[in-house]
Amino acid sequence: MIQTEATGPKDSAQLYLTVVLVEPQGALNIGSACRAMLNFGCSSLRLVNPQVDHLSHDARLMAVKAATVLENARVFESLEDALSDCVLSFGTTRRFGRYREGLLRPDEAADRLLPVAQKDAVALVFGREDRGLFTSELDLCQHFITIPTDENLPSMNLAQAVSLCLYEVSKAKGRLTGQSGSGKKLANNATLESMYQHMRQSLLHIGYLDPQNPDHILRTFRRILSRSSLNDRDVRILRGLFNQIDIYSGHKLPRRSANEDHE
């Protein structure tokens, strides 16, 4: 059983796993995705700026007995908000490129998310039916999933993609039985994004990043650090480094000097 956010997992085979649909455009697709979710025991759905009414007749028609997933879906204005409490997010994409490296197959992603999802929120993120996820949205995900499809028709239907990914999670759960988690509590997305914004400013201050395109190098740092699975202590140490950069670049006072000035 893949648990909802409200109940949470009770043993190693139960997971904190949520499906996130970014700007879904078809009510039928949303309903079909809900049915696929419940097929594999997942009932936690988050919608980012849906382009249609997810509670419409068409959505309910395709959801069939998964209408409760529709009714309990949480709606967000941005993907950053939707992922703020997640410690691990997997963005799906079929496009390759400079910022889309280290792509995982669904089975590889399932093996990677399971130990974390035993105790912390993990998200599977799916993009728009016509354009998928933007690079800026993939920046918010620590890992990327691609489904190896035939080049004659590489794009999959949204609900089919949800089904395939959750099937791999369900299949991999059997291998998790009797195993414990990694024991490392990971930093959530809100903490990571705050750190990345701090990094951006610090590196801009010292002229390391190109002011005209700071995300070019920053995305490489995101990929490097994502592979490290940062916890809260890791983030505090890195932010301490950025604080020292800020001090030596003249953009922040040392703590002692700041206190003396205040006194």
Buried (B, 14 or more C-beta within 10 A) or exposed (E): BBBBBEEEBEEBBBBBBBBBBBBBBBBBBBBBBBBBBBBBBBBBBBBBBBBBEBBBEBBBEBBEEBBEBBEBBBEBEEBBBBBBBBBBBBBBBBBEEEBBEEBBEBBBBBBBBBBBBBBBBBBBBBBBBEEBBBBEBBBBBBBBBBBEEEEEEEEBEBBBBBBBBBBBBBEBBEEBEEEEBEEBBBBBBBBBBEBBEBBBBBBBBEEEBEEEEBBEBBBEBBBEBBEEBBBEEBBEEBBEEBBEBBBEBEBBBEEEEEEEEEE
